[in-house]
Amino acid sequence: MTSSFLLPLIFLSAFTMFGQQNQSPDMRPSDPVFSSDLRPDANGALSEQQMQQLFRTVADKDMENDKRLRDYTYTERAEEHRLDGKGQVKSTDVKTYEMMELYGEQVQRLIEKNDKPLDPKDAAKEEEKIQKLIDKRKNESEKDRRKREEKEEKDREHDRQFVREVADAYNFHLAGTESLGGREAWVIDAQPRPGYEPHVKEAKFLPKFRFRAWIDQKDSQWVKLDIECIDTVSVGLFLARIYKGSRIMIEQTQVNDEVWLPSHVQLKVDVRLALLKDFKVEQEQTFRDYKKFRTSTRIVGTSEVQPK
């Protein structure tokens, strides 16, 4: 079982409060939803109400970031360490992916294993996978396309409802300010709010986590998140159990003065998957080489390229 199954479990209850959600195409940072009075008082403090509004603003802006991510290709490198009961590394696995957009869907192409290019056989399998997706979307009927888009919009609306829960699920405390990359950021601690009652299913996991967030003062974008599991999280009857002390730190950076995108993720998790034994995993992900392409650009498969 690879880490691709571990990360969503953590993100489900923590990271998705801010990240990688879609929003309506006409949303822009200048719209009224992003305006809020974040001026500190005479003592340099923000009120609880101001911080709640700040986190609603951050969530809305990150939805916009996800939409703009679709205009970029980039490289993702994931290094995973499996640990034994004493915390010593048993095995290491490194995979590097090229991330791209195909027919409105983000896909990944494996390009390296353990920092070495794929052998011809594995490279051919990756090309075949991409080609199958291209053929599927190219031959999709109008009815199936509408059905798929309607489902995607339904899922996005559900995600938006979840995001709205976050400001109500936590008590916020301004811990101070810090300079990150030459930019001033609010440093805010979030503790689960006693008596919080979730309104969407996934939000029931929020009280199991606490976090510290660094919020850029100028752009009201989150720069770094340090999220800690403070109680055992059980997902499904036998699907997974994430134990207290599991932790994830996420950083993002400004790209092209127009969007904030992930740059670094560190994960330490103590988990049991299905009926397997407990195991510990450390993972580090880096994101680089963000390159913007025109929205009219379309990546085609090898079968669509005419020989010269």
C-alpha positions, 0 to 999 in steps of 0.5 A: 500500500503506497503513500498515495492512499495515506495522504488523502486520509490526512488531507480529508480532515485537514488540508482540504479545509484550504486546498485544492478545491474548485470554484466558479470561473468568475471568482477573482481576488478583487471580488467582495468575498475577499474583502475583510477588515484585518487591521489589528487593534492598538495592541497589534492583535486581531479579534476572534471574528477577524480571524474567522473571516480571515480563514474564510478569505484564505479558503476562498482564495485557495479555491481560486488557486486550484482553478489557476493550477490547471494552467500549469504543468509541474514536477512532483517528487515523492520520497517515502520512508517506511520505518520499523518499530524503533523508528529506523528506516526499513525501506525507501521509495522515490518517485517523480511525476510530471503533472499535466492537464488533459481534457480538463482532468489533472493527470500524472505521468511517472518519469523517474524511480529512485531518481533514475529515468524509467526503463523502456518497459515502464516508460511504455506503460506510462505512455499507454496509460496516458493514451488510454485517457486521451482516447477515452476523453476524445471519444466521450459522448456529449451525454457522458461528458455532461453527466461527468461535469454535473458530478464534478460540480456536485462534488465541488459544491460539497467541498465548498460546504465543507470549507465553510465549516472550518471557521466555525470548527476552531478557536483561533489565537494570534501567536504573532507575526513572522517573516517568511521569504521576506514577506510578513505573515500572521501566525495563527493557532487553531484549536478545536472549538468545544461543542462544535457540531458538524453539518457535513459528514467529513467535518466530523474529523476536524476536532481530531486535528489542531494546526498552526497557520502562517497567513501572508498579510498582504495577499491573505494566502496561507504560506505554511500549515503545520497540522497535528492529529490529536486523537485517533481517527478511524475512517470506515469500519476497517479502511484505516486508523490514523493515530495521535501524533501523526503530523503534516507540514505543507508549504506553498509559494507565489508563482508568477505573481498571480497564484500560490501553489504547493512547494513542499510537504512533509508527512509523518504518520502512524497508521493502520490500513485495512486489517494490516499491521500498524506501520509508520511512514515518513514522506517528503514531497517537493513541487517544482518547475511550474510552467504556465501554458496557454489555456488553448494548449491541448496535449495530444497522444502519440496516435494523433501526431502525424509523421513528417 
